[in-house]
Amino acid sequence: MISVKKYRELLIANPESLQRALRVLPHEIQREIDNPHPAGTSPKVIKDLQKRLDAAREIAAIRATA
């Protein structure tokens, strides 16, 4: 997986990716909550997905005010 910093740069450069992230990431987080990984890595995955969703929401909020 790419770093959150690189992901943020990708979202800034591509508005379609930003819209997709805002639409898909909440479902991915919920899917991970509903169906946890047997190895116990779900908390880390959820935390990473949440960071990416927070970055997407932050960028969307900035664009909405601009």
N, C-alpha and C positions, 0 to 999 in steps of 0.2 A: 504494500500500500504506500502511496506517496504521503509526504508530510502534510500537515495541515497548512503550513505556510505555502507550499506549492499548490495545494488544492485551492486555497484562497486566491492565488494569482490566476489559476485557471478559471475560476468563477468570475473574476473581475474582467478577464479578457473575453469571455463568452457568455452573453446573457441567456442563451438557450440552456447552457449547462446550469446556470443559476436557477432558472425556473424548474428544471428537472430535479435538481437537488432538493429544492423546497417541496416538491411534490413526492419524491421517492424516499428520502431519508426518514421521515416519520414512520412510514410503513416498514422500512428495514429495521428500525429500532423496535417497533412493536413485534415484528416477526421474531427477532432475537429474544425478546422477553417471553413470548409465548412458547418458543421452542428452543430452550437453552442447549448449548453444545455439551455433549457428554464429558468432554475433557475439562469442563469448568472454565472455559475462556470467555464465556458470555459477558461478564462484567467489564472486561477489558474492551471487548468489541463494542458494547453499548456505549462506553465512555468515549471511544474514538468516534463512533457515529454521531454522538451528541456534540462533540467538538466541531465536527464538520457541519452539522445542522446549525449550530450557533454562528459559525463563520458565514454561512449562506444567509441567515437571517440578518446578520449585521450588515452585510453588503446590500441586501435588499432594502433595508431601512435607510441606508445612506443614499441609495439611488432614488428612493421615494421622496426624500427631502430635497434632492438636487433639482 
